[in-house]
Amino acid sequence: MNQNVDTEDPTDHRLQSAIGLPGGASGDSGRLRLRTLVLVRWIAIAGQTAAILVVKYGLGYELPLALCLVAVGVSAFRTSTAGLEMLDNT
C-alpha cells in the first residue's frame, strides 16, 4: 500500500516568504525591502552610538570620541541618503 505522500510542509513557503527567502508564497523574488534595510541600519547606528558612549563614559575607557562619532556619522549620512533614494523611487 504505497500512497503518494507530499513531504513538503506548506508552512515552508510561508516561512520563506516571511524572512525574504526565494520560494516564498508572496511571489516576490526574495528581495528584502529597502525600507527594512534602512530601518535595520538606523537601529545599528543607534546601537553603535550607544556602545561608544557606554564604553567612554560608563566604563571609563579613553576613546577618540570625535573620530568614533564621525565614523558612525558617515554611516548615518549614507543611510539617510539611501532613505531619500527610497522616497524618490516610490
N, C-alpha and C positions, 0 to 999 in steps of 0.2 A: 504494500500500500504506500506508494510513493506519491506524496502530494507536493504540488508546487508551493513552496513557502517563500514568500517575499521576505528576504532577510534585511532589506533596507528599512531602517527606522524612519518613519515620516517626520519625527522631530529633528532629524539631522538637517533637513533643509531649512527648517525654521531657525535652528541654532546657527547655521552657516550664514543665513541672512541677517540675523541679529548682530553678529560680530563682524559682518562685512566680508565673509569669505566667498569666493566664487561658488556657484552652485546653489545659492540661496533661492528661496521661492519668490523673492521680490522682482526678479528679472533683471536686476542691475548687474553690472559686470564685476561686482565685488569691490568696488572702489569705496574708500571712506569719503564721507562728505568733507569738503573743505572747512565747513563750519565746525565740525567735530575736531579736526586737526588744529584749527586756530584756538578753540577752547582748551584743548589739551596743552597747547603751548603756553597760553596765559596762566594756566594752573602751574605749569613747570616754572615759569618766570616768577610767580609769587612764591613758590617753594624755594627757589634758588635765592631770592632776596631774603626770605625769612632765615634760611640756613646761614647766609653770610652774616646777618645781624646777630643771630644767636651765637655764632662762633666768636664774633668780635666782642659783643657786649655781655653775653651770658657766660661764655667760657673764658673770656679774657685773653684770647689769643691776639697777637699783633698781626693784623692783616693790612695789606694795602687796600683799604676800604674803597677809595675812589676808583682804583683800577678794577676791582671786583664788580662794583656797581656799574662802571662803564661797560664791562663785558656783558652784564645782564641787560643793560640798557640797549645795547646794539641788538641783542636778540629780541627785545621788546619792540624796537623800532621796526625790525624786519617782520615781526608778527603782525604789527599794526598795518604795514603796507600790504601784507597778504590778506588781511581782513578787508582793506579798502578795495583790493582787486576783486575780492569775493562780491562786494556790494556792486561794483561796476558790471560784473558779469551776470547779475540777476535781472 
